[in-house]
Amino acid sequence: MFAFKLGKWVGILAVILGLLRVAMGLFIAFGTEDLEAMELASRTFLGTKTSGEAVDQGTMAFVVGLVIWMIAEIGQRLEDSDDRK
């Protein structure tokens, strides 16, 4: 039971952080005037060479978080259905 709740919270956290990373990457990509400013902002605020790398990382974190969250939800529902029998 504890493992499913922990998995659910880890999944939710990964989804939120992934979306935040994607939003920050897109903000830097579309909010800078030229390529040099975008690269400088990406290195400074995101720790990546380009904002596209941050968007890719955020997307991967989002997908992995969704998978963890769904597995935890399925496991918790299966355990609850076993307890009712």
C-alpha positions as CSV (number, residue, x, y, z in Angstrom):
1,M,0.0,0.0,0.0
2,F,2.8,2.4,0.9
3,A,4.7,1.6,-2.3
4,F,1.6,2.5,-4.4
5,K,1.1,5.8,-2.7
6,L,4.8,6.6,-3.0
7,G,4.7,5.7,-6.7
8,K,1.7,7.9,-7.2
9,W,3.4,10.9,-5.6
10,V,6.6,10.3,-7.5
11,G,4.7,10.1,-10.8
12,I,2.7,13.3,-10.0
13,L,6.0,15.1,-9.1
14,A,7.6,13.9,-12.3
15,V,4.7,15.1,-14.4
16,I,4.7,18.5,-12.8
17,L,8.4,19.0,-13.1
18,G,8.4,17.8,-16.7
19,L,5.7,20.2,-17.7
20,L,7.6,23.0,-15.9
21,R,10.8,22.2,-17.8
22,V,8.9,22.1,-21.1
23,A,7.3,25.5,-20.3
24,M,10.7,27.0,-19.4
25,G,12.3,25.7,-22.6
26,L,9.5,27.1,-24.7
27,F,9.6,30.4,-22.9
28,I,13.3,30.7,-23.6
29,A,12.9,29.5,-27.2
30,F,10.2,32.0,-28.1
31,G,11.1,34.8,-25.6
32,T,14.6,35.7,-26.9
33,E,15.4,37.9,-29.8
34,D,18.3,36.1,-31.4
35,L,20.2,32.8,-31.3
36,E,23.0,33.9,-29.1
37,A,20.7,35.2,-26.5
38,M,18.7,31.9,-26.6
39,E,21.9,29.9,-26.1
40,L,23.1,32.1,-23.2
41,A,19.7,31.9,-21.5
42,S,19.5,28.1,-22.0
43,R,23.0,27.6,-20.5
44,T,22.2,30.0,-17.6
45,F,18.7,29.0,-16.6
46,L,18.3,25.4,-18.0
47,G,21.8,24.0,-17.9
48,T,21.5,22.8,-21.5
49,K,23.2,23.9,-24.7
50,T,19.8,24.7,-26.4
51,S,16.3,25.2,-25.2
52,G,15.3,22.2,-27.4
53,E,17.3,19.9,-25.2
54,A,15.3,21.1,-22.2
55,V,12.0,20.6,-24.0
56,D,13.1,17.0,-24.8
57,Q,14.1,16.3,-21.2
58,G,10.9,17.7,-19.9
59,T,8.8,15.6,-22.3
60,M,10.7,12.5,-21.2
61,A,10.1,13.3,-17.6
62,F,6.4,13.9,-18.3
63,V,6.0,10.6,-20.1
64,V,7.9,8.6,-17.4
65,G,5.9,10.3,-14.7
66,L,2.6,9.4,-16.4
67,V,3.7,5.8,-16.7
68,I,4.8,5.6,-13.1
69,W,1.5,7.2,-12.0
70,M,-0.6,4.9,-14.1
71,I,1.2,1.8,-12.8
72,A,0.8,2.9,-9.2
73,E,-2.9,3.6,-9.8
74,I,-3.5,0.2,-11.4
75,G,-1.6,-1.6,-8.6
76,Q,-3.5,0.2,-5.9
77,R,-6.9,-0.6,-7.6
78,L,-5.9,-4.3,-8.0
79,E,-4.9,-4.5,-4.3
80,D,-8.2,-2.8,-3.3
81,S,-10.2,-5.3,-5.4
82,D,-8.3,-8.2,-3.8
83,D,-9.1,-6.9,-0.3
84,R,-12.8,-6.7,-1.0
85,K,-13.0,-10.5,-1.9
